[in-house]
Amino acid sequence: MSVVAHGMKRAWTNARRGVSSARASSNGEAPPARARERVARRLALASIAKVAFALGEGVVFPLATEFATRPRVSETNAREDGWVQALASAAPATRDARAMGEGKRALEKGDEMMSKKQYVEAIEEYERVREVVPREYKMNQRAWLSESECYRALGDERAYLEYKSKVWWWGRGVRWPGWYIIAYLSARSAYFDYVKRDEPLAYRALAPGEPALVVAIWFSLLYLLVTYGLPDY
């Protein structure tokens, strides 16, 4: 009798263990190996998302803002056929000395007209700057800011705000350092998330050689910004 009772007790215990395992499985609990696989997959997806965001911040967003806000090139100045020429036009290029001289003279003449309170004539000269050097940010920045003040003096508040806004948005194109700083931080975060995920303090410490890399990137960016135009704040 006791043997039968003991057998029934063991069967009941095993059955309860089976039910408990089934419940744990249904509640989403997984064996350690499967749990590690899931964590690895999630980390990989998170890293891919951060890398995509870094590419967007470092390439897509600056170019999109640049193309959407910079002056359009007229038919008499140049033609941009297709994406290859458009992308090439966003990169630093050799300046046309003749066009630069013409733009500088138009800017100086506009300033002279503005000082004489001949605002309509000044606006015409500032628009001339855009026509002859449409890709020269610093000259157009000066021309647009001065042009906005002319419109303000003429009482046209809408045009005043429009030209102030043009300068601000174009400054957030390829020349704005914020894009590249965020892109670097996103790429760094993805690297430590996936490659260095076993180091709990990885986000707080710089990797060997990283300070030198950051300094090189910073000086290169500073050179490009000073040479080809700083954004207007």
The 8 nearest C-alpha neighbors of each residue, nearest first, counted from 0:
[[1, 3, 2, 4, 5, 6, 7, 8],
 [0, 2, 4, 3, 5, 6, 7, 8],
 [3, 1, 5, 0, 4, 6, 7, 8],
 [2, 4, 6, 0, 1, 5, 7, 8],
 [3, 5, 1, 7, 2, 6, 8, 0],
 [4, 6, 8, 2, 3, 7, 1, 9],
 [7, 5, 3, 9, 8, 4, 2, 10],
 [6, 8, 10, 4, 5, 9, 11, 3],
 [7, 9, 5, 11, 6, 10, 4, 12],
 [10, 8, 12, 6, 11, 7, 13, 5],
 [9, 11, 7, 13, 12, 8, 14, 6],
 [10, 12, 8, 14, 9, 13, 7, 15],
 [11, 13, 9, 15, 14, 10, 8, 16],
 [14, 12, 16, 10, 15, 11, 9, 17],
 [13, 15, 17, 11, 16, 12, 10, 18],
 [16, 14, 18, 12, 17, 13, 19, 11],
 [17, 15, 13, 19, 14, 18, 20, 12],
 [16, 18, 14, 20, 15, 19, 21, 13],
 [17, 19, 21, 15, 16, 20, 22, 14],
 [18, 20, 16, 22, 17, 21, 15, 23],
 [21, 19, 23, 17, 22, 18, 24, 16],
 [20, 22, 18, 24, 19, 23, 25, 17],
 [21, 23, 25, 19, 24, 20, 26, 18],
 [24, 22, 26, 20, 28, 25, 21, 19],
 [25, 23, 21, 28, 27, 22, 26, 20],
 [24, 26, 22, 27, 23, 21, 28, 20],
 [27, 25, 23, 24, 28, 22, 21, 29],
 [28, 26, 24, 25, 29, 23, 22, 34],
 [27, 29, 24, 23, 26, 30, 25, 34],
 [30, 28, 34, 33, 27, 31, 24, 23],
 [29, 31, 33, 32, 34, 28, 35, 24],
 [32, 30, 34, 33, 35, 29, 36, 28],
 [33, 31, 35, 34, 30, 36, 29, 37],
 [32, 34, 36, 35, 30, 31, 29, 37],
 [33, 35, 31, 37, 36, 32, 29, 30],
 [36, 34, 38, 32, 33, 37, 39, 31],
 [37, 35, 33, 39, 34, 38, 40, 32],
 [36, 38, 40, 34, 35, 39, 41, 33],
 [37, 39, 35, 41, 36, 40, 42, 34],
 [40, 38, 36, 42, 37, 41, 35, 43],
 [41, 39, 43, 37, 42, 38, 36, 44],
 [40, 42, 38, 44, 43, 39, 45, 37],
 [41, 43, 45, 39, 40, 44, 46, 193],
 [42, 44, 40, 46, 41, 45, 39, 47],
 [45, 43, 47, 41, 46, 42, 48, 40],
 [44, 46, 42, 48, 43, 47, 41, 49],
 [45, 47, 189, 49, 43, 48, 44, 42],
 [48, 46, 50, 44, 49, 45, 51, 43],
 [47, 49, 45, 51, 46, 50, 52, 44],
 [48, 50, 52, 46, 51, 47, 189, 185],
 [49, 51, 53, 47, 52, 48, 186, 46],
 [52, 50, 48, 54, 49, 53, 47, 55],
 [51, 53, 49, 55, 50, 54, 56, 48],
 [52, 54, 182, 50, 56, 185, 55, 51],
 [55, 53, 57, 51, 52, 56, 58, 50],
 [54, 56, 59, 52, 53, 58, 57, 60],
 [57, 55, 53, 182, 178, 60, 54, 58],
 [56, 58, 179, 54, 182, 55, 178, 53],
 [59, 57, 55, 54, 61, 56, 60, 62],
 [58, 60, 55, 62, 61, 63, 56, 57],
 [59, 61, 63, 56, 62, 55, 58, 64],
 [62, 60, 172, 173, 64, 63, 59, 58],
 [63, 61, 65, 59, 64, 60, 66, 173],
 [62, 64, 60, 66, 65, 61, 59, 67],
 [65, 63, 172, 67, 61, 62, 66, 68],
 [64, 66, 172, 62, 63, 68, 67, 69],
 [67, 65, 63, 64, 68, 69, 62, 172],
 [68, 66, 64, 65, 63, 69, 169, 62],
 [69, 67, 169, 65, 66, 64, 168, 70],
 [68, 70, 169, 65, 66, 67, 71, 134],
 [71, 69, 133, 72, 68, 129, 134, 66],
 [70, 72, 73, 69, 133, 134, 68, 66],
 [73, 71, 77, 133, 76, 70, 74, 78],
 [72, 74, 75, 76, 71, 77, 130, 78],
 [75, 73, 76, 77, 78, 72, 79, 71],
 [74, 76, 73, 77, 72, 78, 130, 131],
 [77, 75, 73, 74, 72, 131, 78, 130],
 [78, 76, 74, 75, 72, 73, 79, 80],
 [79, 77, 74, 80, 72, 76, 73, 75],
 [78, 80, 84, 85, 81, 77, 72, 82],
 [81, 79, 84, 78, 82, 85, 83, 77],
 [82, 80, 83, 84, 79, 85, 86, 78],
 [81, 83, 85, 84, 86, 80, 79, 87],
 [82, 84, 86, 85, 81, 87, 80, 79],
 [85, 83, 87, 86, 82, 79, 81, 88],
 [86, 84, 82, 88, 87, 83, 79, 81],
 [87, 85, 83, 88, 89, 84, 82, 90],
 [86, 88, 84, 89, 85, 90, 83, 82],
 [87, 89, 85, 86, 90, 84, 91, 92],
 [90, 88, 87, 86, 91, 85, 62, 173],
 [89, 91, 88, 87, 92, 86, 173, 85],
 [92, 90, 89, 93, 227, 88, 223, 87],
 [93, 91, 94, 90, 88, 89, 87, 95],
 [92, 94, 95, 91, 96, 90, 227, 88],
 [95, 93, 96, 92, 99, 98, 135, 97],
 [94, 96, 98, 97, 99, 93, 100, 132],
 [95, 97, 99, 98, 94, 100, 101, 93],
 [98, 96, 100, 99, 95, 101, 102, 94],
 [97, 99, 101, 95, 100, 96, 131, 102],
 [100, 98, 96, 102, 97, 101, 95, 103],
 [99, 101, 103, 97, 98, 102, 96, 104],
 [102, 100, 98, 104, 99, 103, 105, 97],
 [103, 101, 128, 105, 99, 100, 104, 131],
 [102, 104, 106, 100, 105, 101, 99, 107],
 [105, 103, 107, 101, 106, 102, 108, 100],
 [104, 106, 102, 108, 124, 103, 107, 128],
 [105, 107, 103, 109, 104, 108, 125, 102],
 [108, 106, 110, 104, 109, 105, 103, 111],
 [107, 109, 111, 105, 110, 106, 104, 112],
 [108, 110, 121, 124, 106, 112, 111, 107],
 [109, 111, 113, 107, 108, 112, 114, 106],
 [112, 110, 108, 114, 109, 113, 107, 115],
 [113, 111, 121, 109, 117, 115, 114, 110],
 [112, 114, 116, 110, 115, 111, 121, 118],
 [115, 113, 111, 116, 112, 110, 117, 109],
 [114, 116, 112, 113, 117, 111, 118, 110],
 [117, 115, 113, 114, 118, 112, 121, 149],
 [118, 116, 112, 115, 113, 120, 119, 121],
 [117, 119, 121, 149, 116, 120, 113, 122],
 [118, 120, 122, 121, 117, 123, 149, 153],
 [119, 121, 123, 122, 118, 117, 112, 124],
 [120, 122, 109, 118, 112, 124, 119, 123],
 [123, 121, 125, 119, 124, 120, 146, 126],
 [124, 122, 120, 126, 121, 125, 127, 119],
 [125, 123, 127, 109, 121, 105, 126, 122],
 [126, 124, 122, 142, 127, 128, 123, 109],
 [127, 125, 123, 129, 128, 124, 122, 130],
 [126, 128, 124, 130, 125, 129, 123, 131],
 [129, 127, 102, 125, 126, 130, 131, 132],
 [130, 128, 133, 126, 127, 132, 131, 139],
 [129, 131, 127, 128, 133, 132, 126, 73],
 [130, 132, 128, 129, 98, 102, 133, 127],
 [133, 131, 135, 129, 134, 130, 128, 98],
 [134, 132, 129, 70, 135, 130, 131, 72],
 [133, 135, 132, 136, 70, 69, 139, 129],
 [136, 134, 132, 133, 138, 137, 139, 227],
 [137, 135, 139, 138, 140, 228, 134, 227],
 [136, 138, 140, 228, 139, 135, 141, 229],
 [139, 137, 141, 140, 136, 135, 142, 128],
 [140, 138, 142, 136, 141, 137, 143, 129],
 [139, 141, 137, 143, 138, 142, 166, 136],
 [142, 140, 138, 144, 139, 143, 145, 137],
 [141, 143, 139, 125, 145, 140, 144, 146],
 [144, 142, 146, 140, 145, 141, 162, 139],
 [143, 145, 147, 141, 146, 142, 140, 163],
 [146, 144, 148, 142, 147, 143, 141, 149],
 [147, 145, 143, 149, 148, 144, 122, 142],
 [146, 148, 159, 144, 150, 162, 149, 145],
 [147, 149, 151, 145, 146, 150, 152, 144],
 [150, 148, 146, 152, 151, 118, 147, 153],
 [151, 149, 153, 147, 155, 159, 152, 148],
 [150, 152, 148, 154, 153, 149, 159, 155],
 [151, 153, 149, 150, 154, 148, 155, 118],
 [154, 152, 150, 151, 155, 149, 118, 156],
 [153, 155, 151, 152, 156, 150, 159, 149],
 [156, 154, 150, 151, 157, 158, 153, 159],
 [155, 157, 159, 158, 151, 154, 160, 150],
 [158, 156, 160, 159, 155, 161, 150, 151],
 [159, 157, 161, 160, 156, 155, 150, 162],
 [158, 160, 147, 156, 150, 157, 151, 161],
 [159, 161, 163, 157, 158, 162, 164, 156],
 [162, 160, 158, 164, 159, 163, 157, 165],
 [163, 161, 165, 164, 147, 160, 159, 143],
 [162, 164, 160, 166, 165, 161, 144, 147],
 [163, 165, 167, 161, 162, 166, 160, 168],
 [166, 164, 162, 168, 167, 163, 169, 161],
 [165, 167, 169, 164, 163, 168, 140, 170],
 [168, 166, 164, 170, 165, 169, 231, 163],
 [169, 167, 171, 170, 165, 166, 164, 68],
 [168, 170, 68, 171, 172, 166, 167, 69],
 [169, 171, 230, 167, 168, 172, 166, 231],
 [172, 170, 175, 168, 169, 174, 64, 167],
 [173, 171, 65, 61, 64, 169, 174, 170],
 [172, 174, 61, 175, 62, 65, 171, 89],
 [175, 173, 172, 224, 170, 176, 171, 230],
 [174, 176, 171, 177, 173, 172, 170, 230],
 [177, 175, 178, 179, 174, 180, 220, 173],
 [176, 178, 180, 179, 175, 181, 171, 182],
 [179, 177, 56, 176, 181, 180, 57, 182],
 [178, 180, 182, 57, 181, 176, 177, 183],
 [179, 181, 177, 183, 182, 178, 176, 184],
 [180, 182, 184, 183, 179, 178, 185, 177],
 [183, 181, 53, 179, 56, 185, 57, 180],
 [184, 182, 186, 180, 181, 185, 179, 187],
 [183, 185, 187, 181, 182, 186, 188, 180],
 [184, 186, 188, 182, 53, 187, 183, 49],
 [187, 185, 189, 183, 188, 184, 50, 53],
 [188, 186, 184, 190, 189, 185, 183, 191],
 [187, 189, 185, 191, 186, 190, 192, 184],
 [190, 188, 46, 192, 186, 187, 191, 49],
 [191, 189, 187, 188, 194, 192, 193, 186],
 [190, 192, 195, 188, 194, 189, 193, 196],
 [193, 191, 196, 189, 190, 188, 195, 194],
 [192, 194, 196, 191, 190, 195, 42, 189],
 [195, 193, 190, 191, 196, 192, 189, 197],
 [196, 194, 191, 197, 198, 193, 192, 190],
 [195, 197, 192, 193, 198, 194, 191, 199],
 [198, 196, 195, 199, 194, 201, 192, 193],
 [197, 199, 201, 196, 200, 195, 191, 202],
 [198, 200, 201, 197, 196, 202, 195, 203],
 [201, 199, 203, 202, 198, 204, 197, 196],
 [202, 200, 198, 203, 204, 199, 191, 195],
 [203, 201, 200, 204, 191, 188, 205, 199],
 [202, 204, 201, 200, 205, 199, 206, 198],
 [205, 203, 201, 202, 206, 200, 207, 209],
 [204, 206, 209, 207, 203, 210, 201, 202],
 [205, 207, 209, 208, 204, 210, 201, 202],
 [208, 206, 209, 205, 210, 211, 204, 212],
 [207, 209, 211, 210, 206, 212, 205, 213],
 [208, 210, 212, 206, 211, 207, 205, 213],
 [211, 209, 213, 212, 208, 214, 205, 207],
 [212, 210, 214, 209, 213, 208, 215, 216],
 [213, 211, 209, 215, 210, 214, 216, 208],
 [212, 214, 210, 216, 211, 215, 217, 209],
 [213, 215, 217, 211, 212, 216, 218, 210],
 [216, 214, 212, 218, 217, 213, 219, 211],
 [217, 215, 213, 219, 214, 218, 220, 212],
 [216, 218, 214, 220, 215, 219, 221, 213],
 [219, 217, 221, 215, 220, 216, 222, 214],
 [220, 218, 216, 222, 221, 217, 215, 223],
 [221, 219, 217, 223, 222, 218, 216, 224],
 [220, 222, 218, 224, 219, 223, 217, 225],
 [223, 221, 219, 225, 220, 224, 226, 218],
 [224, 222, 226, 220, 221, 225, 227, 219],
 [223, 225, 221, 228, 229, 227, 226, 222],
 [224, 226, 222, 223, 228, 227, 221, 229],
 [227, 225, 223, 224, 228, 222, 229, 221],
 [228, 226, 224, 225, 223, 229, 136, 91],
 [227, 229, 137, 224, 225, 136, 226, 230],
 [228, 230, 224, 225, 231, 174, 227, 170],
 [231, 229, 170, 175, 232, 174, 228, 171],
 [230, 232, 170, 167, 229, 166, 140, 171],
 [231, 230, 167, 170, 229, 166, 171, 175]]
